[in-house]
Amino acid sequence: MPMPVTVEPGQSKDVTIRVEIETDIIDFKRVDGQIKVTGGQEDITLPFLLFSDEPDYPRVSAFQFGKLPNGGDWMYEVFLPGGAEELEISLYDPDTFTYIMTLDHETDIPKGVFEKRLHKDAVQLDPGLYHVLVYAKLKDREDTVESKILLLESRKRK
């Protein structure tokens, strides 16, 4: 148990709480609970959640793809909560699931939102509907997100 900390009225104090988990003694993936702060007019309860292993979250989510308005280049955006050792985006025919092309392949991507601009000459796609598979790998986990993109014929301005 941590030692009590006293804070006078009207003052504040930073407090660090450290936890050491001996996973060879306690077998769990996660522990949740509450830390109770007493004093003043009411008690405050602070929830906590500790993981002894990698949390179970998707490796990839929130994929978007589209054509940029200026210059005709393409751009995609994908959210990687923990980053990725490998990311691959592939396009398929939505009816037959016939492979069309690999849109992009990246390695060692940091966590968070990843955006990439693709030169218009690198992506030669006809207007139409495409089935997209976005694959991400991190450590020993792999996840795939499926999506569809509709590419409309570009209209020339007069």
C-alpha positions as CSV (number, residue, x, y, z in Angstrom):
1,M,0.0,0.0,0.0
2,P,1.3,3.5,-0.8
3,M,2.0,5.9,2.0
4,P,-0.7,8.5,2.7
5,V,-0.2,12.0,1.2
6,T,-1.7,15.1,2.8
7,V,-2.5,18.2,0.8
8,E,-3.6,21.4,2.6
9,P,-6.8,23.2,1.4
10,G,-6.2,25.4,-1.6
11,Q,-3.0,23.7,-2.5
12,S,-2.1,21.0,-5.0
13,K,0.5,18.3,-5.2
14,D,1.6,15.9,-8.0
15,V,1.6,12.3,-6.8
16,T,3.1,9.4,-8.7
17,I,1.6,5.9,-8.2
18,R,3.8,3.0,-9.4
19,V,2.7,-0.5,-9.8
20,E,4.9,-3.5,-10.2
21,I,3.2,-6.6,-11.5
22,E,4.9,-10.0,-11.0
23,T,3.3,-11.9,-13.9
24,D,5.0,-15.2,-12.8
25,I,3.0,-15.1,-9.5
26,I,-0.3,-13.6,-10.7
27,D,-1.8,-14.9,-14.0
28,F,-4.0,-12.2,-15.6
29,K,-4.3,-10.2,-18.7
30,R,-5.8,-7.1,-17.2
31,V,-6.7,-5.7,-13.8
32,D,-9.2,-3.0,-13.1
33,G,-10.1,-1.2,-9.9
34,Q,-10.4,2.1,-8.2
35,I,-8.2,4.4,-6.2
36,K,-10.1,6.3,-3.5
37,V,-9.0,9.8,-2.6
38,T,-10.5,10.9,0.7
39,G,-10.7,14.4,2.3
40,G,-12.5,17.6,1.7
41,Q,-16.2,17.6,1.3
42,E,-16.5,14.4,-0.7
43,D,-14.4,11.4,-1.6
44,I,-13.2,11.0,-5.2
45,T,-12.9,7.6,-6.9
46,L,-10.4,7.3,-9.8
47,P,-10.8,4.2,-12.0
48,F,-7.7,2.4,-13.3
49,L,-7.0,-0.3,-15.9
50,L,-3.7,-2.2,-16.0
51,F,-2.6,-4.6,-18.7
52,S,0.0,-7.3,-18.2
53,D,0.0,-8.2,-21.8
54,E,-0.6,-6.4,-25.1
55,P,-4.2,-5.0,-25.1
56,D,-6.7,-6.6,-27.4
57,Y,-7.4,-3.9,-29.9
58,P,-7.5,-3.9,-33.7
59,R,-4.2,-3.2,-35.4
60,V,-5.9,-1.1,-38.1
61,S,-9.1,1.0,-38.4
62,A,-10.6,4.1,-40.0
63,F,-9.5,3.8,-43.7
64,Q,-10.2,6.6,-46.1
65,F,-9.2,6.9,-49.8
66,G,-9.8,9.6,-52.3
67,K,-8.6,11.9,-55.1
68,L,-7.1,15.2,-54.1
69,P,-8.8,18.2,-55.7
70,N,-5.6,19.9,-56.9
71,G,-3.4,18.0,-59.3
72,G,-5.3,14.7,-59.4
73,D,-3.1,12.9,-56.9
74,W,-4.6,10.3,-54.6
75,M,-4.4,10.2,-50.8
76,Y,-5.3,7.6,-48.2
77,E,-5.5,7.8,-44.4
78,V,-5.5,4.9,-42.0
79,F,-5.6,4.8,-38.2
80,L,-3.0,2.4,-36.6
81,P,-3.6,2.5,-32.8
82,G,-0.3,0.8,-32.0
83,G,1.6,1.5,-35.2
84,A,2.4,-1.3,-37.6
85,E,5.4,-3.3,-38.7
86,E,3.7,-3.9,-42.0
87,L,0.7,-2.3,-43.8
88,E,-0.7,-3.3,-47.1
89,I,-3.7,-2.0,-49.0
90,S,-5.0,-4.2,-51.8
91,L,-7.9,-3.7,-54.3
92,Y,-10.2,-6.4,-55.5
93,D,-13.2,-6.7,-57.8
94,P,-16.3,-6.4,-55.5
95,D,-18.2,-9.1,-57.3
96,T,-15.6,-11.8,-58.0
97,F,-13.0,-10.8,-55.4
98,T,-10.4,-11.0,-58.2
99,Y,-7.2,-9.3,-57.2
100,I,-6.7,-6.0,-59.1
101,M,-3.6,-4.3,-57.5
102,T,-1.7,-3.5,-54.3
103,L,-2.3,0.2,-53.7
104,D,0.5,0.5,-51.2
105,H,2.8,-1.4,-48.9
106,E,4.6,0.2,-46.0
107,T,6.8,-0.9,-43.1
108,D,7.6,0.4,-39.6
109,I,4.8,2.9,-39.3
110,P,4.4,4.8,-36.0
111,K,1.1,4.7,-34.1
112,G,-1.7,7.1,-34.9
113,V,-3.1,8.5,-38.1
114,F,-1.0,7.6,-41.1
115,E,-1.5,9.6,-44.3
116,K,0.1,9.1,-47.7
117,R,-0.2,10.9,-51.0
118,L,0.1,8.7,-54.1
119,H,1.1,10.3,-57.4
120,K,-1.7,10.2,-60.0
121,D,0.5,8.2,-62.4
122,A,1.1,5.5,-59.8
123,V,-2.6,4.7,-59.4
124,Q,-4.3,4.0,-62.7
125,L,-7.9,3.1,-61.8
126,D,-11.0,3.1,-63.9
127,P,-14.1,4.6,-62.5
128,G,-16.1,2.0,-60.5
129,L,-16.6,0.2,-57.3
130,Y,-13.6,-1.5,-55.6
131,H,-13.4,-3.9,-52.6
132,V,-10.4,-2.8,-50.4
133,L,-8.5,-5.0,-47.9
134,V,-6.3,-3.1,-45.5
135,Y,-3.9,-5.4,-43.7
136,A,-1.7,-4.4,-40.7
137,K,0.7,-6.5,-38.6
138,L,2.3,-5.6,-35.3
139,K,4.2,-8.1,-33.2
140,D,2.3,-11.4,-33.3
141,R,-1.1,-9.9,-34.2
142,E,-2.6,-9.3,-37.7
143,D,-5.8,-7.5,-38.5
144,T,-7.7,-6.7,-41.7
145,V,-10.2,-4.1,-42.4
146,E,-12.5,-4.4,-45.4
147,S,-14.0,-1.4,-47.1
148,K,-15.4,-0.3,-50.5
149,I,-14.5,2.7,-52.5
150,L,-16.4,4.2,-55.4
151,L,-14.4,6.1,-57.9
152,L,-16.5,8.4,-60.0
153,E,-15.5,9.7,-63.5
154,S,-13.8,13.0,-63.2
155,R,-15.6,15.8,-64.9
156,K,-13.6,18.5,-66.7
157,R,-14.4,22.1,-65.9
158,K,-15.2,24.5,-68.7
